[in-house]
Amino acid sequence: MLVGVVVAVLVGVVVRVVEGRVRIHAGRRSTS
């Protein structure tokens, strides 16, 4: 299903953006 692929891509992008923001905001707090 194309919908599944689109959702997977969107989720991947969102995860990257969220991780980037979390890393910037957290900074020294979480070292994962």
TAVENZI-V637130 format. One record per backbone hydrogen bond with DSSP energy under -1.0 kcal/mol. NH is the residue of the N-H (numbers start at 1). CO is the residue of the C=O. If there is no record, write none. Layout:
NH/CO
NH/CO
This chain:
5/1
6/2
7/3
8/4
9/5
10/6
11/7
12/8
13/9
14/10
15/11
16/12
17/13
18/14
19/15
20/16
21/17
22/18
23/19
24/20
25/21
26/22
27/23
29/26
